[in-house]
Amino acid sequence: MSQQRKQQQKNPHNPSGSGGKPPKSGGGAQVISDGSRSRSATKNARSGGTSPSPSSPPSTTNYNKNKDKQDIRRPRFKVTDDVRLPNRTFTIVTTAALPWMTGTSVNPLLRAAYLANTRTEKDEEEREKEEEIKRKVALVVPWLPKCDQRQVFPKRQSFNYPEEQAEAMMEWVTNRVGFRPDVEVLFYPGRYATDKGSIVPVGDIIERIPMRLRDVAILEEPEHLNWFHCGRKGWKQEFNLVVGIIHTNYLEYARREENGEQKEAFIRGLNFTMCRIYTHKVIKLSDAVQDFGEDAVTVNVHGVSRAFLDVGKRRADFAKENEKSGERLGFSKNCYFIAKVVWAKGYHELLDVVQEYNKSLAMKKEEKEGGLEYLPVSVFGDGDDLWDVKAECRTRKIPLDFKGRLDHLDKSIDDFKIFINPSLSDVVATTTAEALAMGKFVICAEHPSNAFFATFENCKTYASQEDFNRIMDECLRTEPKPMDDVARARLTWEAATSRLLDASEYPIRRDNASSLSGSSSSRSRSGTRKGQHNQTAVFFSPLKWLRKRASCILWRAIHMRLTKSEAMRVVCGGGAGTLKSPKNLVEWCPDYWTGGAFDRPPSIAQDLGLFTDDGDTN
């Protein structure tokens, strides 16, 4: 028995140990992390247990993986069991967290909220008892050291303890969805890789997750999570079912860099291998991403927050009430674009289509047809390439109006009628879905990432500059059509959650895969699901399964051996000092990030002193 466990047995109330129940964050979220403050400290003091003084730092030792028998036992389900069964546990692991407003922080949080608050299927006996059974849901997010927080979070915001960040996350999601979800929040250490513009895990994520939560793992960006870490055994060995959701088109980013073709080929193989050996199945949000083999389905499992849908509903009700009078829908401004200001987010394409459209306006003016002198487009967002994009606009005389970062629900954005999204690097653009939900026109490229949105009446896709010009003229003259209840329902997180549960079935049923991306699937099939699973298994080739199994074991052994080498990790861009988790999250103060041999140079932010810890910005 370790010295730490002996001490805990002698003094079980000691909050400086890592045992005990996870502290609760507000009324909805529990927080488990290294360095977590125990909110039971006050109770311990009252009952005679030891408690730190208010000015002393909270407990910072590793949480005890064997703190109770419940944590030791993994839920007993098979990989083929229906994920809609009662008492299933979902653990969502992602690569970012609020207040960083990016897709991999916002969407997993909303997914966790709606998974936790959607009723599971109940048998007749349970229905008679009228018992509401909710799923157990945990959200696992990265905890950044102070130096990285101040670079990633807006206004150089930072948190001293994981509970503070968890509470901020829960307050944000409560405001967005209208209820406080019962979600358990866990943290793993991460570093912001300035050369990649993303967060890299530090140490083994799996060991941060209690056994009681190891049932269904939903890995948001599974390839990203496993590039440099895969756990002591691997996700499929530690969880009953592992589902990966592909968020990012890494191939498109690789093509834009130096030696893009070689990098694209390498990343294609790497991502395919990561998903093959660490997930049971893959969900692609759209076909804009690479192929992931027979274990992948294409389904849009993202939804839109109720707040955006409420804006569109109010606008539709207004249009219905004033249908006879012909009063306009209240749009006082024309076009806008909202995205992080980096070239890869579609700014090359935006400048091109706007410049060409302005040329067509100039020609009309010469022909004395009247109309606009130029297309007014406002841009909301900031990012590393802001000054470069502004300089390019000045050089090419494109009058874009840069407004800075604003929430998409801001009142000033509500006045715009047309959302332009010419990006070709998106997998599924959340901003496009939000604009549609608010009742706006959306003009986007004819691209696999927009296939789901193209089924909505107010979404207009273009395949050429002539198409863009024609569609823009039409949208400027007319008003968007109010969205009906059926179309609005397809955008909800409830429908997205239903699509996710259907898409998570294993093995994959090809007869159902093609129907998932459109609308939410009917549950009338549930009675025959078990028989269909067995039928699929009968036709599953044993020889093919053996080859796949052997391949996974081989590549997993190779990958684990490579990622255990500190030198290899540094060369490949995993970062120095990221092999093992820090013992103390709160007091963790790593060195500045340095990229790998094949990465872009680190951010200039280091040279500007944005990493300094002088003073506190809270």
C-alpha positions as CSV (number, residue, x, y, z in Angstrom):
1,M,0.0,0.0,0.0
2,S,1.4,3.4,-1.0
3,Q,2.3,6.1,1.6
4,Q,-0.4,8.3,0.2
5,R,-3.2,5.7,0.8
6,K,-2.0,5.0,4.3
7,Q,-2.3,8.7,5.1
8,Q,-5.8,8.9,3.7
9,Q,-6.9,6.0,5.8
10,K,-5.5,7.6,8.9
11,N,-7.3,10.9,8.2
12,P,-10.0,10.4,5.6
13,H,-11.4,13.9,6.1
14,N,-8.1,15.6,5.1
15,P,-8.9,17.7,2.0
16,S,-5.2,17.8,1.1
17,G,-5.6,14.2,0.1
18,S,-7.2,13.3,-3.2
19,G,-10.0,11.1,-1.9
20,G,-13.5,12.1,-1.2
21,K,-16.4,13.1,-3.4
22,P,-15.8,15.5,-6.3
23,P,-16.8,19.0,-5.4
24,K,-20.0,20.3,-7.0
25,S,-19.9,23.3,-9.2
26,G,-23.1,25.2,-8.6
27,G,-26.3,23.1,-9.0
28,G,-25.5,21.2,-12.1
29,A,-21.8,20.3,-12.6
30,Q,-19.4,18.3,-10.6
31,V,-15.7,19.0,-11.1
32,I,-12.9,16.4,-10.9
33,S,-9.4,17.5,-11.5
34,D,-5.9,17.6,-10.0
35,G,-5.7,20.7,-7.9
36,S,-9.4,20.9,-7.3
37,R,-10.7,22.8,-4.2
38,S,-12.9,20.6,-2.0
39,R,-16.2,22.4,-1.3
40,S,-16.7,20.0,1.5
41,A,-13.9,21.7,3.4
42,T,-16.3,23.7,5.5
43,K,-18.3,20.6,6.4
44,N,-15.1,18.9,7.4
45,A,-14.1,21.8,9.6
46,R,-17.5,21.6,11.3
47,S,-17.3,17.9,11.9
48,G,-13.8,18.1,13.4
49,G,-11.9,17.3,10.2
50,T,-8.9,19.3,9.1
51,S,-9.5,22.2,6.6
52,P,-7.2,24.6,5.0
53,S,-7.5,28.3,5.9
54,P,-9.3,30.5,3.4
55,S,-6.0,32.0,2.3
56,S,-4.3,28.7,1.7
57,P,-4.2,27.0,-1.7
58,P,-6.6,24.1,-2.3
59,S,-5.8,20.4,-2.6
60,T,-3.4,19.8,-5.4
61,T,-2.6,16.1,-5.2
62,N,-3.7,13.5,-7.8
63,Y,-7.2,12.4,-7.3
64,N,-7.4,8.9,-6.0
65,K,-8.5,6.4,-8.7
66,N,-9.5,3.9,-6.0
67,K,-11.4,6.3,-3.8
68,D,-14.5,4.1,-3.7
69,K,-15.8,0.9,-5.1
70,Q,-18.1,2.7,-7.5
71,D,-15.1,4.2,-9.3
72,I,-13.4,0.7,-9.7
73,R,-16.3,-0.8,-11.5
74,R,-16.8,-0.1,-15.2
75,P,-20.4,-0.1,-16.5
76,R,-21.2,-3.6,-17.8
77,F,-22.3,-3.1,-21.4
78,K,-21.2,-4.7,-24.7
79,V,-20.0,-2.8,-27.7
80,T,-23.1,-3.8,-29.6
81,D,-25.6,-2.8,-26.9
82,D,-28.1,0.0,-27.7
83,V,-26.7,3.3,-26.5
84,R,-30.3,4.4,-25.8
85,L,-30.6,1.9,-23.0
86,P,-31.2,3.3,-19.5
87,N,-28.2,3.9,-17.2
88,R,-25.8,4.3,-20.1
89,T,-22.9,6.7,-19.3
90,F,-21.5,9.1,-21.9
91,T,-18.1,10.7,-21.5
92,I,-17.4,13.4,-24.0
93,V,-13.7,14.3,-24.5
94,T,-12.8,17.4,-26.4
95,T,-9.8,19.5,-27.3
96,A,-10.9,23.0,-26.1
97,A,-13.0,24.6,-23.5
98,L,-14.8,27.9,-22.9
99,P,-14.3,30.8,-22.7
100,W,-12.4,30.0,-25.9
101,M,-15.2,30.4,-28.4
102,T,-14.3,27.7,-30.9
103,G,-16.3,24.8,-32.4
104,T,-14.6,22.1,-30.3
105,S,-15.5,23.9,-27.0
106,V,-19.0,25.1,-27.8
107,N,-20.5,22.1,-29.6
108,P,-19.3,19.4,-27.1
109,L,-20.6,21.4,-24.2
110,L,-24.0,21.8,-25.8
111,R,-24.0,18.1,-26.8
112,A,-23.3,17.2,-23.2
113,A,-26.1,19.4,-22.0
114,Y,-28.7,17.9,-24.3
115,L,-27.5,14.3,-23.8
116,A,-27.9,14.8,-20.0
117,N,-31.4,16.2,-20.3
118,T,-32.9,13.9,-22.9
119,R,-35.0,11.1,-21.6
120,T,-33.8,7.5,-22.3
121,E,-36.1,4.8,-23.6
122,K,-38.1,3.1,-20.8
123,D,-39.9,-0.2,-20.8
124,E,-43.6,-0.5,-19.9
125,E,-43.0,-1.2,-16.2
126,E,-40.9,2.0,-15.9
127,R,-43.5,4.0,-17.7
128,E,-46.1,2.9,-15.3
129,K,-44.0,4.1,-12.4
130,E,-43.5,7.4,-14.3
131,E,-39.8,7.4,-13.5
132,E,-37.7,9.7,-15.5
133,I,-34.3,8.2,-16.1
134,K,-31.6,10.5,-17.3
135,R,-28.2,9.6,-18.8
136,K,-25.0,10.1,-16.9
137,V,-22.9,12.5,-18.8
138,A,-19.4,13.8,-18.2
139,L,-17.4,16.4,-20.2
140,V,-13.6,16.1,-20.2
141,V,-11.9,19.3,-21.2
142,P,-8.3,20.7,-21.2
143,W,-7.0,22.8,-18.3
144,L,-4.4,25.3,-19.5
145,P,-1.6,26.8,-17.4
146,K,-1.9,30.5,-16.8
147,C,0.6,31.4,-19.5
148,D,-1.6,29.7,-22.1
149,Q,-4.9,30.8,-20.7
150,R,-4.0,34.4,-21.3
151,Q,-3.2,33.8,-24.9
152,V,-6.2,31.6,-25.7
153,F,-9.0,33.1,-23.7
154,P,-10.5,36.5,-24.7
155,K,-9.3,39.6,-23.0
156,R,-6.4,37.6,-21.5
157,Q,-8.9,36.1,-19.1
158,S,-7.6,33.4,-16.7
159,F,-8.8,31.1,-13.9
160,N,-7.0,30.1,-10.7
161,Y,-8.8,26.8,-10.2
162,P,-10.7,24.3,-12.4
163,E,-13.9,24.9,-10.5
164,E,-13.9,28.6,-11.6
165,Q,-13.7,27.6,-15.2
166,A,-16.3,24.9,-14.9
167,E,-18.7,27.3,-13.2
168,A,-18.2,29.8,-16.0
169,M,-18.9,27.1,-18.6
170,M,-22.1,26.0,-16.8
171,E,-23.3,29.6,-16.5
172,W,-22.7,30.1,-20.3
173,V,-24.5,27.0,-21.3
174,T,-27.4,27.6,-18.9
175,N,-28.0,31.0,-20.5
176,R,-27.9,29.5,-24.0
177,V,-30.1,26.5,-23.4
178,G,-32.5,27.7,-20.7
179,F,-31.7,25.0,-18.2
180,R,-28.8,24.0,-16.0
181,P,-27.6,20.6,-17.2
182,D,-26.5,17.8,-14.9
183,V,-23.0,17.3,-16.3
184,E,-19.9,16.2,-14.5
185,V,-16.9,18.3,-15.7
186,L,-13.4,16.8,-15.6
187,F,-10.1,18.4,-16.6
188,Y,-6.9,17.1,-18.1
189,P,-3.7,19.1,-18.6
190,G,-3.2,20.7,-22.0
191,R,-0.8,23.1,-23.7
192,Y,-1.6,25.6,-26.4
193,A,0.6,24.8,-29.4
194,T,1.2,28.2,-31.0
195,D,2.5,26.6,-34.1
196,K,-0.7,24.6,-34.6
197,G,-3.2,27.0,-33.2
198,S,-4.7,24.2,-31.0
199,I,-4.4,22.5,-27.7
200,V,-2.2,19.4,-27.2
201,P,-3.0,17.0,-24.3
202,V,-0.3,16.5,-21.6
203,G,0.0,13.0,-20.2
204,D,-2.7,10.3,-20.3
205,I,-6.3,11.6,-20.5
206,I,-7.8,8.2,-19.7
207,E,-6.3,7.9,-16.3
208,R,-8.1,11.2,-15.4
209,I,-11.5,9.5,-16.0
210,P,-13.0,7.4,-13.2
211,M,-13.9,3.8,-14.0
212,R,-17.6,4.5,-13.3
213,L,-17.6,6.8,-16.4
214,R,-15.9,4.4,-18.8
215,D,-18.9,3.3,-20.8
216,V,-19.5,5.2,-24.0
217,A,-16.7,7.6,-25.0
218,I,-17.4,10.3,-27.5
219,L,-14.1,11.7,-28.8
220,E,-14.4,15.1,-30.3
221,E,-11.5,15.2,-32.8
222,P,-10.3,11.6,-32.1
223,E,-7.3,12.0,-34.4
224,H,-6.2,15.2,-32.7
225,L,-6.6,13.7,-29.2
226,N,-4.5,10.7,-30.1
227,W,-1.6,12.1,-32.1
228,F,0.7,12.3,-29.2
229,H,-1.2,10.3,-26.5
230,C,-3.3,7.1,-26.6
231,G,-3.3,6.0,-23.0
232,R,-1.7,3.1,-21.3
233,K,-3.9,0.6,-23.1
234,G,-6.0,2.6,-25.5
235,W,-9.5,3.9,-25.6
236,K,-11.1,0.8,-27.0
237,Q,-9.6,-1.3,-24.3
238,E,-10.8,1.1,-21.5
239,F,-14.3,1.9,-22.8
240,N,-17.2,-0.3,-23.9
241,L,-17.8,1.8,-27.0
242,V,-15.7,4.6,-28.5
243,V,-17.2,7.0,-31.1
244,G,-15.1,9.6,-32.8
245,I,-16.6,12.8,-34.3
246,I,-14.5,14.5,-37.0
247,H,-14.6,18.3,-36.6
248,T,-11.7,19.6,-38.6
249,N,-10.5,19.3,-42.2
250,Y,-6.8,19.0,-41.4
251,L,-6.0,18.1,-45.0
252,E,-7.2,21.4,-46.2
253,Y,-5.0,23.2,-43.7
254,A,-2.0,21.0,-44.7
255,R,-2.5,21.9,-48.4
256,R,-2.1,25.6,-47.6
257,E,1.3,25.2,-46.0
258,E,4.8,24.8,-47.5
259,N,5.3,21.3,-49.0
260,G,1.5,20.9,-48.7
261,E,1.2,17.8,-50.8
262,Q,3.6,15.8,-48.7
263,K,2.1,17.0,-45.4
264,E,-1.4,16.2,-46.7
265,A,-0.5,12.6,-47.6
266,F,1.2,12.1,-44.2
267,I,-1.7,13.6,-42.2
268,R,-4.2,11.6,-44.2
269,G,-2.5,8.3,-43.3
270,L,-1.9,9.4,-39.7
271,N,-5.5,10.5,-39.1
272,F,-6.9,7.3,-40.6
273,T,-4.7,5.2,-38.4
274,M,-5.5,7.1,-35.2
275,C,-9.3,6.6,-35.8
276,R,-8.9,3.0,-36.9
277,I,-7.0,1.8,-33.9
278,Y,-8.6,4.0,-31.1
279,T,-12.3,4.2,-32.1
280,H,-15.0,1.6,-32.9
281,K,-16.7,4.0,-35.4
282,V,-16.3,7.4,-36.8
283,I,-19.0,10.1,-37.4
284,K,-18.1,12.6,-40.1
285,L,-20.0,15.8,-39.9
286,S,-19.8,16.1,-43.6
287,D,-18.0,14.6,-46.6
288,A,-15.6,17.6,-46.7
289,V,-13.2,15.5,-44.6
290,Q,-11.2,12.5,-45.7
291,D,-12.4,8.9,-46.0
292,F,-12.2,6.8,-42.8
293,G,-13.1,3.4,-44.2
294,E,-16.1,1.2,-43.5
295,D,-16.3,2.2,-39.9
296,A,-17.4,5.8,-40.7
297,V,-20.8,7.4,-41.4
298,T,-21.6,10.9,-42.5
299,V,-24.1,12.6,-40.2
300,N,-24.5,16.2,-39.0
301,V,-24.8,15.7,-35.2
302,H,-24.5,19.4,-34.4
303,G,-27.5,21.5,-33.5
304,V,-28.2,25.2,-32.8
305,S,-28.8,26.8,-29.4
306,R,-32.4,27.6,-28.5
307,A,-31.5,31.3,-28.3
308,F,-30.8,31.4,-32.1
309,L,-34.0,29.5,-32.9
310,D,-36.0,31.9,-30.7
311,V,-34.7,34.9,-32.8
312,G,-35.9,33.1,-36.0
313,K,-39.2,32.2,-34.4
314,R,-39.9,35.8,-33.4
315,R,-39.1,36.9,-36.9
316,A,-41.4,34.3,-38.4
317,D,-44.3,35.2,-36.1
318,F,-43.8,38.9,-37.0
319,A,-43.9,38.0,-40.7
320,K,-47.1,36.0,-40.2
321,E,-48.8,38.8,-38.2
322,N,-47.9,41.4,-40.9
323,E,-48.3,39.2,-44.0
324,K,-51.2,41.4,-45.4
325,S,-49.4,44.7,-44.7
326,G,-46.3,43.6,-46.5
327,E,-44.1,45.0,-43.7
328,R,-40.4,44.0,-43.9
329,L,-38.8,41.7,-41.4
330,G,-36.7,44.4,-39.8
331,F,-33.3,43.9,-41.5
332,S,-31.6,47.3,-41.7
333,K,-28.2,46.1,-42.9
334,N,-27.1,43.9,-45.8
335,C,-24.1,41.5,-45.5
336,Y,-21.8,40.1,-42.9
337,F,-19.2,37.4,-42.2
338,I,-18.3,36.0,-38.8
339,A,-15.2,33.9,-38.3
340,K,-11.8,33.8,-36.7
341,V,-9.5,36.0,-38.8
342,V,-7.1,33.5,-40.2
343,W,-6.7,33.0,-43.9
344,A,-7.7,29.3,-43.8
345,K,-11.2,30.3,-42.5
346,G,-12.3,31.5,-45.9
347,Y,-10.8,35.0,-46.1
348,H,-9.1,34.4,-49.5
349,E,-12.4,33.2,-50.9
350,L,-14.3,36.1,-49.3
351,L,-12.0,38.8,-50.7
352,D,-12.2,37.1,-54.2
353,V,-16.0,36.9,-54.4
354,V,-16.6,40.4,-53.0
355,Q,-14.0,42.0,-55.3
356,E,-15.5,40.4,-58.3
357,Y,-19.0,41.4,-57.3
358,N,-17.9,45.0,-56.8
359,K,-16.5,44.9,-60.4
360,S,-19.9,43.9,-61.6
361,L,-21.5,46.8,-59.7
362,A,-19.0,49.2,-61.3
363,M,-20.0,47.9,-64.8
364,K,-23.7,48.4,-64.0
365,K,-23.0,51.9,-62.9
366,E,-21.2,52.6,-66.1
367,E,-24.3,51.3,-67.9
368,K,-26.4,53.7,-65.8
369,E,-28.4,50.9,-64.2
370,G,-28.0,52.5,-60.8
371,G,-27.8,50.6,-57.5
372,L,-25.0,50.1,-55.0
373,E,-21.5,51.5,-55.6
374,Y,-20.0,48.5,-53.7
375,L,-21.2,45.6,-51.6
376,P,-21.1,46.6,-47.9
377,V,-19.7,43.7,-45.9
378,S,-19.1,43.7,-42.2
379,V,-16.6,41.2,-40.7
380,F,-16.9,40.1,-37.1
381,G,-13.9,38.3,-35.5
382,D,-10.2,38.6,-34.7
383,G,-7.2,36.4,-35.1
384,D,-3.6,36.0,-36.0
385,D,-4.0,37.1,-39.6
386,L,-6.1,40.2,-38.9
387,W,-3.5,42.7,-39.9
388,D,-2.6,40.7,-43.0
389,V,-6.2,40.5,-44.1
390,K,-6.7,44.3,-43.6
391,A,-3.5,45.0,-45.5
392,E,-4.7,42.8,-48.4
393,C,-8.1,44.7,-48.4
394,R,-6.3,48.0,-48.7
395,T,-4.1,46.8,-51.5
396,R,-7.0,45.4,-53.5
397,K,-9.3,48.3,-52.5
398,I,-12.0,46.0,-51.0
399,P,-14.0,48.0,-48.4
400,L,-14.6,45.4,-45.8
401,D,-15.6,46.8,-42.4
402,F,-13.9,45.0,-39.6
403,K,-15.9,45.2,-36.4
404,G,-13.9,43.0,-34.0
405,R,-15.1,40.0,-32.0
406,L,-18.8,39.8,-31.2
407,D,-21.2,37.1,-30.1
408,H,-23.4,36.0,-33.0
409,L,-26.4,36.8,-30.9
410,D,-25.4,40.4,-30.5
411,K,-28.2,42.9,-31.3
412,S,-26.1,44.6,-33.9
413,I,-25.6,41.4,-35.9
414,D,-29.4,40.7,-35.7
415,D,-30.0,43.6,-38.1
416,F,-28.1,41.9,-41.0
417,K,-30.1,40.1,-43.7
418,I,-27.4,38.1,-45.5
419,F,-24.7,35.9,-44.1
420,I,-21.8,35.1,-46.5
421,N,-19.7,32.0,-45.9
422,P,-17.4,31.2,-48.8
423,S,-15.1,29.0,-46.8
424,L,-13.9,25.7,-48.3
425,S,-12.1,24.5,-45.2
426,D,-15.1,24.0,-42.9
427,V,-16.5,20.6,-42.1
428,V,-19.8,22.0,-40.8
429,A,-20.0,25.7,-40.1
430,T,-21.8,26.4,-36.9
431,T,-22.2,30.0,-37.8
432,T,-24.1,29.0,-41.0
433,A,-26.6,27.0,-38.9
434,E,-27.0,29.9,-36.5
435,A,-27.7,32.3,-39.3
436,L,-30.3,30.0,-40.8
437,A,-31.9,29.6,-37.4
438,M,-32.2,33.4,-37.0
439,G,-34.1,33.6,-40.3
440,K,-31.4,35.1,-42.5
441,F,-30.3,34.4,-46.0
442,V,-27.1,32.3,-46.2
443,I,-24.9,32.5,-49.3
444,C,-22.3,29.7,-49.3
445,A,-20.2,27.7,-51.7
446,E,-21.5,24.6,-53.3
447,H,-19.3,22.3,-51.2
448,P,-19.8,19.0,-49.2
449,S,-19.6,21.0,-45.9
450,N,-22.8,22.8,-46.9
451,A,-24.8,19.8,-48.1
452,F,-27.0,19.7,-44.9
453,F,-27.7,23.4,-45.1
454,A,-28.5,23.4,-48.8
455,T,-31.7,21.6,-48.0
456,F,-33.1,24.7,-46.3
457,E,-34.9,27.3,-48.4
458,N,-33.0,30.3,-47.3
459,C,-29.6,28.8,-48.0
460,K,-28.3,29.7,-51.5
461,T,-25.3,27.9,-52.8
462,Y,-23.1,29.0,-55.7
463,A,-20.7,27.1,-58.0
464,S,-19.2,30.1,-59.8
465,Q,-18.8,33.9,-59.6
466,E,-21.7,34.3,-61.9
467,D,-23.9,32.3,-59.6
468,F,-22.7,34.4,-56.6
469,N,-23.5,37.6,-58.4
470,R,-27.0,36.5,-59.4
471,I,-27.8,35.1,-55.9
472,M,-26.6,38.2,-54.2
473,D,-28.7,40.5,-56.4
474,E,-31.7,38.3,-55.7
475,C,-31.1,38.3,-51.9
476,L,-30.6,42.1,-51.8
477,R,-34.0,42.6,-53.5
478,T,-36.0,40.1,-51.6
479,E,-36.7,39.0,-48.0
480,P,-35.9,35.6,-46.4
481,K,-38.9,33.3,-46.1
482,P,-39.9,32.5,-42.5
483,M,-38.8,29.0,-41.5
484,D,-41.6,26.6,-40.6
485,D,-41.6,24.4,-37.5
486,V,-40.5,21.3,-39.3
487,A,-37.4,22.9,-40.7
488,R,-36.7,24.6,-37.4
489,A,-36.9,21.3,-35.6
490,R,-34.1,19.8,-37.8
491,L,-31.7,22.5,-36.5
492,T,-32.4,21.8,-32.8
493,W,-30.0,20.0,-30.5
494,E,-32.7,17.6,-29.6
495,A,-32.8,16.4,-33.3
496,A,-29.0,16.4,-33.4
497,T,-28.8,14.3,-30.2
498,S,-31.2,11.8,-31.7
499,R,-29.1,11.6,-34.9
500,L,-26.0,11.1,-32.8
501,L,-27.6,8.1,-30.9
502,D,-28.7,6.5,-34.1
503,A,-25.3,7.1,-35.7
504,S,-23.5,5.5,-32.7
505,E,-25.0,2.1,-33.3
506,Y,-22.3,-0.6,-33.7
507,P,-21.8,-2.5,-36.0
508,I,-22.8,0.0,-38.7
509,R,-26.2,-0.6,-40.4
510,R,-25.8,0.6,-43.9
511,D,-29.5,0.6,-44.5
512,N,-29.9,3.3,-41.9
513,A,-26.7,5.3,-42.4
514,S,-27.9,7.2,-45.5
515,S,-31.0,8.4,-43.8
516,L,-29.4,9.9,-40.7
517,S,-28.0,13.1,-42.2
518,G,-31.3,14.6,-43.2
519,S,-33.7,14.5,-40.4
520,S,-34.0,12.8,-37.0
521,S,-34.6,9.1,-37.3
522,S,-37.8,7.4,-36.1
523,R,-37.5,5.2,-33.0
524,S,-40.1,2.8,-34.3
525,R,-37.2,0.6,-35.5
526,S,-36.1,0.0,-31.9
527,G,-38.0,-3.2,-31.4
528,T,-36.0,-4.9,-34.3
529,R,-32.6,-3.4,-33.5
530,K,-31.3,-6.4,-31.7
531,G,-32.2,-8.7,-34.6
532,Q,-30.6,-6.4,-37.1
533,H,-27.4,-6.3,-35.1
534,N,-27.2,-10.1,-35.1
535,Q,-28.0,-10.2,-38.8
536,T,-25.1,-7.8,-39.5
537,A,-22.8,-9.9,-37.4
538,V,-23.6,-13.0,-39.5
539,F,-22.4,-11.4,-42.7
540,F,-19.3,-9.9,-41.0
541,S,-16.3,-11.6,-42.5
542,P,-14.2,-13.4,-39.8
543,L,-11.1,-13.2,-42.0
544,K,-11.5,-9.5,-42.6
545,W,-12.1,-9.0,-38.9
546,L,-8.9,-10.8,-38.0
547,R,-6.8,-8.8,-40.5
548,K,-8.2,-5.6,-39.1
549,R,-7.6,-6.7,-35.6
550,A,-4.0,-7.7,-36.3
551,S,-3.4,-4.4,-38.1
552,C,-4.8,-2.4,-35.2
553,I,-2.6,-4.3,-32.7
554,L,0.5,-3.7,-34.8
555,W,0.0,0.0,-35.4
556,R,-1.0,0.6,-31.8
557,A,2.2,-1.0,-30.6
558,I,4.2,1.1,-33.0
559,H,2.4,4.3,-32.1
560,M,2.7,3.7,-28.3
561,R,6.4,3.0,-28.6
562,L,7.0,6.2,-30.6
563,T,4.9,8.4,-28.3
564,K,6.8,7.2,-25.3
565,S,10.0,8.7,-26.6
566,E,10.5,12.3,-25.4
567,A,12.9,13.0,-28.2
568,M,10.6,11.7,-30.9
569,R,7.7,13.7,-29.4
570,V,9.7,16.9,-29.5
571,V,10.7,16.3,-33.1
572,C,7.2,15.5,-34.3
573,G,5.6,18.6,-32.5
574,G,4.2,17.0,-29.4
575,G,6.0,19.6,-27.3
576,A,8.7,19.2,-24.6
577,G,7.6,18.0,-21.2
578,T,4.2,16.7,-22.4
579,L,4.8,13.0,-21.9
580,K,3.7,12.9,-18.3
581,S,1.0,14.8,-16.5
582,P,1.9,17.4,-13.9
583,K,1.4,16.4,-10.3
584,N,-0.3,19.8,-9.5
585,L,-2.5,21.5,-12.0
586,V,-3.0,24.7,-10.1
587,E,0.7,25.4,-9.6
588,W,1.7,24.0,-13.0
589,C,4.0,26.5,-14.8
590,P,5.6,24.9,-17.9
591,D,8.1,26.4,-20.2
592,Y,7.2,28.4,-23.3
593,W,5.9,26.2,-26.2
594,T,8.3,25.2,-29.0
595,G,7.1,23.5,-32.1
596,G,8.4,20.5,-33.9
597,A,10.8,20.1,-36.8
598,F,8.0,20.1,-39.3
599,D,5.7,22.8,-37.8
600,R,5.4,26.5,-38.4
601,P,7.4,28.9,-36.2
602,P,5.9,29.6,-32.8
603,S,3.5,32.6,-32.5
604,I,5.0,36.0,-32.4
605,A,2.9,36.5,-29.2
606,Q,5.8,35.0,-27.2
607,D,8.1,37.9,-28.5
608,L,5.4,40.4,-27.5
609,G,5.4,39.2,-23.9
610,L,1.8,37.7,-23.9
611,F,3.0,34.8,-21.9
612,T,4.3,36.7,-18.9
613,D,2.8,36.0,-15.6
614,D,3.4,39.5,-14.1
615,G,0.4,40.5,-12.2
616,D,-3.1,39.0,-12.4
617,T,-5.6,39.9,-15.1
618,N,-8.7,38.5,-13.3
